[in-house]
Amino acid sequence: MFTGIIEQIGIITAVESLGTNRRFVISSPISSALKVDQSVSHNGICLTVEKVDGDTHQVTAIFETLQKTNASSWKSGDKVNLERCLQMNGRLDGHIVQGHVDTTGNCIEISDKDGSREFTIEFPEQFAPLVIEKGSISLNGISLTIFNVTKNHFTVAIIPYTLEHTNLNQLVPGDSVNLEFDIVGKYVHRIAALNLPLNRS
C-alpha cells in the first residue's frame, strides 16, 4: 500500500523480455536501501524487488501488468516515479494507493499557468463513475486532485515542486499514463451496482 507521494525518480538501465513478461533494471538513489521481496511503486505499479545490486534494483512485470499499464512501452533511459510502501506509523500525506493500476489514460493537453502546469487526461468512459470533481487519483503513482471532470476527461494542476521531483516534466500530449482510481469509490460503486444486502450471519 502506498500514499502517492513520490520519493525518487529512477532510470531504467536495462529491459529484458522473458516470454510474456518483461524484466527491468532500475538505477535510483533508494535502490541500495531496498530489500528482496519488498514492494515498490514504479509509476504507480506495485512491483516486487527481485534483486539489489549497488544503486540498482530489478523487478519483473507479468503479462497482466503489461496489458493494463504503460510498462509495456518502458525502455532504457526512461524515468519512473518510485515510492516505497506505506509505513503505518506515519502521516498519510496523499491518499490510499494500492499500486494496482486500473487502466491507462492519454495526455491530450498541457497548459502553462505561469507557475504551475495543467494536464488534461482522457480515460476510458467505463471508469466515469469512479472520477469525481475534486476527488483523488493516482497518475503514474502520484496522488493528485482532479477537476474539470467529464465522462472521459479530467484535469490536474501540478505545482513546480511536483514537476521537478517526478517524471511529469517529461510528459507530452499523446503520452500514456497509469491511472488508479480511489479504492473507496470502487467499493461504493461495486455495492451500488450489485444492490445486494450484506450477509451479517
ABEGO torsion letter per residue (X at the ends): XBAGBBABBBBBABBBBBEABBBBBBBBAAAAABBBGBBBBBGGBBBBBABBBEABBBBBBBAAAAAABAAAABBBGBBBBBBBBBBAABBBABBBBAGBBABBBBBABBBBAGGBBBBBBBBBAAAAAABBBGBBBBBGGBBBBBBGBBAABBBBBBBAAAAAABAAAABBBGBBBBBBBBAAAAAAAAAAAAGBBBBAX
